[in-house]
Amino acid sequence: MSRFFTTLDNIGDKTIQITDKQDIQHIVKVLRLREGDKIDISDSAKWEYETEISYIDKDYVEAIILDKQKFTNEPFTKVTLFQGVPKQGKMELIIQKTVELGIYEIVPVFTDRTVVTDNGKFSKKIERWQKVSDEAVKQCKRGIIPNVGDDITFKQMLSLLAGFDLVLFPYENEDNRTIKDALRGLNNKPETVAIIIGPEGGFSDKEADTLREMNTQCVTLGKTTLRTETAGMAALAMAMYELEL
């Protein structure tokens, strides 16, 4: 069944309405669904519903609730990826694949070695990246749509790290300590984890020194040096294996 998302105010005791124009067009024009067809609907907060379409109109689709369950496909640990802004279309790939792997939020970060500049139109990129997240989550049938946050500076990122139970800093100059070592050495399973990935060229020496001096877990991702668009996916997959499987 196809999955769609709606807001809490569109969910009643027995029926749910879908009012997003793109979703309605996808239901009618792409999937060619009709009354009586079944679809999954998530409230993006806690619950997912098995439903049957009872009415289709150009302004909304209404579906009867057949079953209601708490999310079954969401990880316990909420992982946020702080991603150094990469060049060209790499961010879309990063978002798509980390959403499939279970990321909770992606935050673009401008660092010393970021080549991309903000020419006043960066908010348009954020909007496009959020749409990538929207589409990816429907394909893998998760319960929430991971948020793509507003871009921040390296300094602003540092101020946010204290709010996480664990901060993982994959670093090319770390040879011994792995993500497995960092996670298996914990007394309690973390509820929130931050993963910090630099742009092409990695972090500057000054930035790396700052992160290592903070309460972060500096780790290696293996014997090879990964591209920025690969490193976040690899780190997330390793963390999810240890935390969720």
C-alpha positions in Angstrom: 0.0 0.0 0.0 1.1 3.6 -0.7 1.8 5.8 2.3 0.7 9.4 2.8 1.0 11.9 5.5 -1.5 14.4 7.0 -1.9 16.7 9.9 -3.5 15.9 13.2 -6.4 18.3 12.6 -7.4 16.2 9.5 -7.8 13.0 11.6 -11.2 12.3 13.1 -12.6 9.4 15.1 -13.5 7.3 12.1 -12.1 9.1 9.0 -9.0 10.9 7.8 -8.7 13.6 5.2 -5.8 14.2 2.9 -5.7 17.9 1.7 -2.3 18.3 0.2 -2.7 19.1 -3.5 0.3 17.1 -4.6 -0.8 14.0 -2.7 -4.3 14.2 -4.2 -2.8 14.5 -7.7 -0.6 11.5 -6.9 -3.5 9.5 -5.7 -5.7 10.3 -8.7 -3.3 10.8 -11.7 -0.3 8.6 -10.8 -1.6 5.8 -8.7 -5.1 6.0 -10.2 -6.7 5.0 -7.0 -10.5 4.9 -6.5 -13.0 4.6 -3.7 -12.5 1.2 -2.0 -8.8 1.2 -2.5 -6.6 1.0 0.6 -3.8 3.4 1.6 -1.5 3.9 4.7 -1.6 7.3 6.4 0.7 8.6 9.1 0.1 11.6 11.4 3.9 12.2 11.5 3.7 12.2 15.3 2.8 8.8 16.8 0.2 6.9 14.9 -0.1 5.2 11.5 -3.4 4.1 10.0 -4.6 1.5 7.6 -7.5 3.1 5.7 -9.9 2.7 2.8 -10.7 5.5 0.4 -14.3 6.5 0.7 -14.4 9.8 -1.2 -12.2 11.6 -3.8 -12.6 15.2 -4.7 -10.2 17.8 -6.2 -9.9 19.5 -2.8 -9.5 16.5 -0.5 -9.5 12.7 -0.2 -11.4 11.1 2.6 -10.5 7.6 4.0 -12.2 5.4 6.5 -10.0 4.2 9.4 -9.7 0.4 9.4 -6.8 0.0 11.8 -4.6 2.2 14.0 -1.2 1.3 15.3 1.8 3.1 16.9 4.8 3.5 14.6 6.5 0.3 13.9 9.2 1.5 11.5 10.8 4.3 13.5 14.1 3.8 15.4 14.2 4.3 19.1 17.2 6.6 18.8 16.8 9.9 17.1 19.9 10.6 15.0 20.7 14.0 13.6 23.2 14.4 10.8 25.2 17.7 10.8 26.4 17.7 7.2 29.0 20.0 5.9 27.4 21.5 2.8 28.7 19.7 -0.3 29.0 20.8 -3.9 26.4 20.2 -6.7 23.7 17.7 -6.2 25.4 15.5 -3.5 23.1 16.8 -0.7 20.0 15.3 -2.4 21.7 11.8 -2.4 22.8 12.2 1.2 19.2 13.1 2.3 17.5 10.4 0.3 19.7 7.6 1.6 20.0 8.7 5.2 16.2 9.0 5.3 16.0 5.4 4.1 18.4 4.4 6.8 16.5 6.0 9.6 17.8 9.6 10.1 15.7 11.9 12.3 17.0 15.2 11.1 19.6 16.6 8.6 21.2 20.0 9.3 23.4 21.7 6.6 26.5 23.3 8.1 28.8 25.9 6.6 32.4 25.2 7.6 35.9 26.6 6.8 36.2 24.3 3.8 32.7 24.6 2.4 32.9 25.7 -1.3 29.2 26.5 -1.7 28.3 30.1 -0.9 24.9 31.5 0.2 24.0 33.9 -2.5 20.6 34.8 -0.9 18.9 31.8 -2.6 19.9 29.1 -0.2 16.5 28.8 1.3 15.3 27.5 -2.0 17.8 24.7 -1.7 16.4 23.9 1.8 12.9 23.7 0.3 14.0 21.4 -2.5 15.9 19.2 0.0 12.9 18.9 2.2 10.9 17.6 -0.8 13.6 15.0 -1.3 13.1 13.9 2.3 9.3 13.9 1.8 9.5 11.6 -1.2 12.1 9.3 0.3 10.1 8.6 3.4 7.0 7.7 1.5 9.0 5.1 -0.5 10.4 3.4 2.7 7.1 3.8 4.6 8.5 5.5 7.8 6.2 7.1 10.3 7.7 10.6 10.3 9.2 12.9 7.6 12.7 13.8 8.7 13.2 17.5 8.8 15.9 19.3 6.8 16.9 22.2 9.1 18.0 25.7 8.2 21.7 26.0 7.3 23.9 27.0 10.3 27.5 27.9 10.8 30.1 25.6 12.5 30.0 27.8 15.6 26.2 27.5 15.8 26.5 23.8 15.5 28.9 23.7 18.4 26.3 25.3 20.6 23.7 22.6 19.7 25.9 19.6 20.5 25.4 19.8 24.3 21.8 18.8 23.7 22.6 15.3 22.5 23.2 12.2 24.6 26.1 11.2 22.3 28.1 13.0 19.6 30.0 10.9 17.0 32.8 12.7 15.1 34.1 10.5 12.2 37.6 11.8 11.5 40.1 10.6 8.9 43.0 11.0 11.4 41.5 8.6 13.9 42.9 5.1 13.5 41.7 3.0 16.3 38.4 3.8 18.0 35.3 2.7 15.9 31.6 3.5 16.2 31.2 0.0 17.6 33.7 0.8 20.4 32.0 4.1 21.2 28.5 2.6 21.4 29.3 -0.6 23.2 31.1 1.4 25.9 27.9 3.2 26.9 26.0 2.3 30.1 22.7 3.3 28.6 21.2 3.4 25.1 21.2 7.0 23.9 17.9 8.6 22.9 19.6 11.3 20.8 22.8 11.0 18.7 24.6 13.6 16.6 26.8 12.6 13.7 29.1 15.3 12.3 30.4 15.1 8.7 32.6 17.6 7.0 32.3 18.8 3.4 34.7 17.9 0.6 38.2 18.2 2.1 36.9 17.5 5.6 37.1 19.9 8.5 40.0 22.3 8.9 42.6 21.5 11.6 41.2 24.2 13.8 37.7 22.8 13.6 38.8 19.3 14.1 40.8 20.3 17.2 37.8 22.1 18.6 35.6 19.0 18.1 38.2 16.7 19.7 38.5 18.9 22.7 34.7 18.8 23.3 32.8 15.9 24.7 32.6 14.1 21.3 33.4 10.5 20.4 36.1 10.7 17.7 35.9 7.6 15.6 37.1 6.0 12.4 34.9 4.7 9.6 37.5 2.2 8.4 40.8 1.9 6.6 39.7 3.9 3.5 38.9 7.6 3.3 35.2 8.1 2.3 33.7 10.8 0.3 31.5 13.3 2.1 28.3 11.9 0.5 29.3 8.4 1.6 30.6 9.1 5.1 27.3 10.1 6.6 25.5 7.1 5.2 28.2 4.7 6.4 28.3 6.2 9.9 24.5 6.1 10.2 24.3 2.5 9.1 27.0 1.5 11.6 25.2 3.3 14.4 21.8 1.9 13.5 23.2 -1.6 13.4 24.6 -1.3 17.0 21.6 0.6 18.4 18.6 -0.9 16.6 19.4 -4.4 15.3 
